[in-house]
């Protein structure tokens, strides 16, 4: 399960980097991809927030009462 999640997050980051590279090449390539870039950015951010929250809850479970 960890590998699937890691590969998925790395794929999202790679897609975002590809959009940034296309942005550097010119607007004609980026204009059709703008909605996709927004969705990828939102999904990546939400995944990061969820993983950070899950990690904090996991580490809090080791506290002594």
VMD Tcl script that builds the backbone (N, CA, C; Angstrom):
set m [mol new atoms 195]
animate dup $m
set s [atomselect $m all]
$s set {name element resname resid chain x y z} {
  {N N UNK 1 A 0.820 -1.194 0.000}
  {CA C UNK 1 A 0.000 0.000 0.000}
  {C C UNK 1 A 0.864 1.257 0.000}
  {N N UNK 2 A 1.980 1.215 0.719}
  {CA C UNK 2 A 2.865 2.378 0.776}
  {C C UNK 2 A 3.436 2.708 -0.598}
  {N N UNK 3 A 3.773 1.671 -1.359}
  {CA C UNK 3 A 4.340 1.906 -2.688}
  {C C UNK 3 A 3.317 2.531 -3.628}
  {N N UNK 4 A 2.084 2.095 -3.531}
  {CA C UNK 4 A 1.039 2.650 -4.389}
  {C C UNK 4 A 0.842 4.126 -4.076}
  {N N UNK 5 A 0.770 4.451 -2.805}
  {CA C UNK 5 A 0.575 5.839 -2.392}
  {C C UNK 5 A 1.772 6.695 -2.787}
  {N N UNK 6 A 2.973 6.178 -2.593}
  {CA C UNK 6 A 4.178 6.914 -2.963}
  {C C UNK 6 A 4.227 7.154 -4.462}
  {N N UNK 7 A 3.951 6.116 -5.245}
  {CA C UNK 7 A 3.972 6.269 -6.703}
  {C C UNK 7 A 2.903 7.243 -7.176}
  {N N UNK 8 A 1.748 7.219 -6.533}
  {CA C UNK 8 A 0.675 8.131 -6.912}
  {C C UNK 8 A 1.077 9.573 -6.644}
  {N N UNK 9 A 1.637 9.832 -5.472}
  {CA C UNK 9 A 2.069 11.188 -5.145}
  {C C UNK 9 A 3.214 11.641 -6.043}
  {N N UNK 10 A 4.150 10.753 -6.338}
  {CA C UNK 10 A 5.242 11.111 -7.239}
  {C C UNK 10 A 4.720 11.400 -8.644}
  {N N UNK 11 A 3.712 10.657 -9.070}
  {CA C UNK 11 A 3.100 10.914 -10.372}
  {C C UNK 11 A 2.436 12.276 -10.419}
  {N N UNK 12 A 1.752 12.655 -9.351}
  {CA C UNK 12 A 1.138 13.980 -9.296}
  {C C UNK 12 A 2.190 15.089 -9.335}
  {N N UNK 13 A 3.262 14.895 -8.605}
  {CA C UNK 13 A 4.328 15.896 -8.591}
  {C C UNK 13 A 4.976 15.991 -9.969}
  {N N UNK 14 A 5.191 14.851 -10.626}
  {CA C UNK 14 A 5.766 14.866 -11.971}
  {C C UNK 14 A 4.846 15.578 -12.957}
  {N N UNK 15 A 3.547 15.370 -12.820}
  {CA C UNK 15 A 2.611 16.056 -13.710}
  {C C UNK 15 A 2.642 17.561 -13.477}
  {N N UNK 16 A 2.730 17.977 -12.221}
  {CA C UNK 16 A 2.819 19.406 -11.926}
  {C C UNK 16 A 4.109 20.009 -12.479}
  {N N UNK 17 A 5.205 19.279 -12.367}
  {CA C UNK 17 A 6.460 19.768 -12.933}
  {C C UNK 17 A 6.387 19.856 -14.452}
  {N N UNK 18 A 5.707 18.914 -15.077}
  {CA C UNK 18 A 5.536 18.970 -16.533}
  {C C UNK 18 A 4.749 20.199 -16.939}
  {N N UNK 19 A 3.735 20.538 -16.167}
  {CA C UNK 19 A 2.960 21.746 -16.468}
  {C C UNK 19 A 3.824 22.986 -16.294}
  {N N UNK 20 A 4.689 23.002 -15.283}
  {CA C UNK 20 A 5.580 24.150 -15.100}
  {C C UNK 20 A 6.563 24.284 -16.255}
  {N N UNK 21 A 7.060 23.164 -16.757}
  {CA C UNK 21 A 7.966 23.201 -17.914}
  {C C UNK 21 A 7.224 23.721 -19.133}
  {N N UNK 22 A 5.999 23.259 -19.331}
  {CA C UNK 22 A 5.218 23.763 -20.455}
  {C C UNK 22 A 4.934 25.251 -20.309}
  {N N UNK 23 A 4.771 25.702 -19.088}
  {CA C UNK 23 A 4.544 27.124 -18.846}
  {C C UNK 23 A 5.764 27.937 -19.272}
  {N N UNK 24 A 6.942 27.389 -19.053}
  {CA C UNK 24 A 8.156 28.101 -19.435}
  {C C UNK 24 A 8.329 28.147 -20.952}
  {N N UNK 25 A 7.729 27.206 -21.689}
  {CA C UNK 25 A 7.888 27.175 -23.139}
  {C C UNK 25 A 6.936 28.122 -23.856}
  {N N UNK 26 A 5.839 28.467 -23.234}
  {CA C UNK 26 A 4.937 29.406 -23.881}
  {C C UNK 26 A 3.489 29.157 -23.520}
  {N N UNK 27 A 2.676 30.172 -23.680}
  {CA C UNK 27 A 1.265 30.086 -23.295}
  {C C UNK 27 A 0.454 29.201 -24.239}
  {N N UNK 28 A 0.874 29.062 -25.487}
  {CA C UNK 28 A 0.072 28.285 -26.431}
  {C C UNK 28 A -0.020 26.816 -26.015}
  {N N UNK 29 A 1.001 26.318 -25.334}
  {CA C UNK 29 A 0.964 24.937 -24.855}
  {C C UNK 29 A 0.198 24.815 -23.544}
  {N N UNK 30 A 0.228 25.870 -22.760}
  {CA C UNK 30 A -0.328 25.792 -21.406}
  {C C UNK 30 A -1.822 26.054 -21.348}
  {N N UNK 31 A -2.336 26.883 -22.231}
  {CA C UNK 31 A -3.748 27.259 -22.155}
  {C C UNK 31 A -4.703 26.065 -22.117}
  {N N UNK 32 A -4.534 25.031 -22.942}
  {CA C UNK 32 A -5.453 23.890 -22.837}
  {C C UNK 32 A -5.265 23.085 -21.544}
  {N N UNK 33 A -4.080 23.194 -20.932}
  {CA C UNK 33 A -3.784 22.398 -19.731}
  {C C UNK 33 A -4.080 23.143 -18.427}
  {N N UNK 34 A -4.515 24.371 -18.488}
  {CA C UNK 34 A -4.743 25.150 -17.269}
  {C C UNK 34 A -5.748 24.491 -16.325}
  {N N UNK 35 A -6.894 23.982 -16.808}
  {CA C UNK 35 A -7.812 23.317 -15.869}
  {C C UNK 35 A -7.210 22.049 -15.259}
  {N N UNK 36 A -6.444 21.324 -16.043}
  {CA C UNK 36 A -5.800 20.107 -15.531}
  {C C UNK 36 A -4.780 20.471 -14.461}
  {N N UNK 37 A -4.031 21.535 -14.689}
  {CA C UNK 37 A -3.027 21.974 -13.716}
  {C C UNK 37 A -3.692 22.381 -12.411}
  {N N UNK 38 A -4.822 23.051 -12.498}
  {CA C UNK 38 A -5.532 23.451 -11.276}
  {C C UNK 38 A -6.019 22.242 -10.495}
  {N N UNK 39 A -6.548 21.255 -11.187}
  {CA C UNK 39 A -7.025 20.047 -10.512}
  {C C UNK 39 A -5.852 19.293 -9.892}
  {N N UNK 40 A -4.753 19.167 -10.623}
  {CA C UNK 40 A -3.578 18.482 -10.082}
  {C C UNK 40 A -3.022 19.201 -8.859}
  {N N UNK 41 A -2.995 20.514 -8.909}
  {CA C UNK 41 A -2.504 21.271 -7.761}
  {C C UNK 41 A -3.405 21.066 -6.553}
  {N N UNK 42 A -4.714 21.092 -6.780}
  {CA C UNK 42 A -5.651 20.900 -5.681}
  {C C UNK 42 A -5.541 19.493 -5.088}
  {N N UNK 43 A -5.471 18.490 -5.938}
  {CA C UNK 43 A -5.379 17.105 -5.459}
  {C C UNK 43 A -4.069 16.882 -4.715}
  {N N UNK 44 A -2.981 17.431 -5.228}
  {CA C UNK 44 A -1.684 17.278 -4.561}
  {C C UNK 44 A -1.697 17.959 -3.198}
  {N N UNK 45 A -2.257 19.146 -3.125}
  {CA C UNK 45 A -2.328 19.861 -1.848}
  {C C UNK 45 A -3.184 19.102 -0.843}
  {N N UNK 46 A -4.343 18.624 -1.275}
  {CA C UNK 46 A -5.218 17.881 -0.368}
  {C C UNK 46 A -4.571 16.578 0.092}
  {N N UNK 47 A -3.861 15.907 -0.803}
  {CA C UNK 47 A -3.167 14.681 -0.417}
  {C C UNK 47 A -2.089 14.988 0.621}
  {N N UNK 48 A -1.370 16.085 0.427}
  {CA C UNK 48 A -0.347 16.473 1.389}
  {C C UNK 48 A -0.962 16.780 2.751}
  {N N UNK 49 A -2.068 17.500 2.757}
  {CA C UNK 49 A -2.736 17.835 4.021}
  {C C UNK 49 A -3.232 16.572 4.713}
  {N N UNK 50 A -3.845 15.660 3.957}
  {CA C UNK 50 A -4.344 14.421 4.548}
  {C C UNK 50 A -3.211 13.562 5.101}
  {N N UNK 51 A -2.115 13.454 4.360}
  {CA C UNK 51 A -0.990 12.656 4.835}
  {C C UNK 51 A -0.340 13.281 6.060}
  {N N UNK 52 A -0.231 14.596 6.070}
  {CA C UNK 52 A 0.333 15.265 7.241}
  {C C UNK 52 A -0.562 15.058 8.458}
  {N N UNK 53 A -1.866 15.203 8.274}
  {CA C UNK 53 A -2.793 14.973 9.380}
  {C C UNK 53 A -2.751 13.543 9.875}
  {N N UNK 54 A -2.691 12.592 8.953}
  {CA C UNK 54 A -2.616 11.185 9.344}
  {C C UNK 54 A -1.321 10.908 10.111}
  {N N UNK 55 A -0.231 11.523 9.679}
  {CA C UNK 55 A 1.035 11.335 10.380}
  {C C UNK 55 A 0.969 11.925 11.783}
  {N N UNK 56 A 0.366 13.096 11.922}
  {CA C UNK 56 A 0.256 13.705 13.247}
  {C C UNK 56 A -0.632 12.878 14.172}
  {N N UNK 57 A -1.714 12.348 13.661}
  {CA C UNK 57 A -2.580 11.491 14.477}
  {C C UNK 57 A -1.845 10.213 14.860}
  {N N UNK 58 A -1.087 9.667 13.919}
  {CA C UNK 58 A -0.327 8.435 14.189}
  {C C UNK 58 A 0.719 8.679 15.261}
  {N N UNK 59 A 1.452 9.777 15.164}
  {CA C UNK 59 A 2.486 10.043 16.175}
  {C C UNK 59 A 1.872 10.397 17.517}
  {N N UNK 60 A 0.704 11.030 17.528}
  {CA C UNK 60 A 0.032 11.360 18.788}
  {C C UNK 60 A -0.450 10.114 19.509}
  {N N UNK 61 A -0.655 9.034 18.775}
  {CA C UNK 61 A -1.129 7.806 19.412}
  {C C UNK 61 A -0.064 7.162 20.282}
  {N N UNK 62 A 1.201 7.588 20.142}
  {CA C UNK 62 A 2.275 7.021 20.957}
  {C C UNK 62 A 2.513 7.785 22.249}
  {N N UNK 63 A 1.777 8.850 22.480}
  {CA C UNK 63 A 1.953 9.625 23.711}
  {C C UNK 63 A 1.470 8.824 24.916}
  {N N UNK 64 A 2.172 9.021 26.007}
  {CA C UNK 64 A 1.742 8.361 27.251}
  {C C UNK 64 A 0.603 9.156 27.872}
  {N N UNK 65 A -0.411 8.457 28.396}
  {CA C UNK 65 A -1.539 9.168 29.004}
  {C C UNK 65 A -1.174 9.851 30.300}
}
mol reanalyze $m
mol bondsrecalc $m
mol representation Tube
mol addrep $m
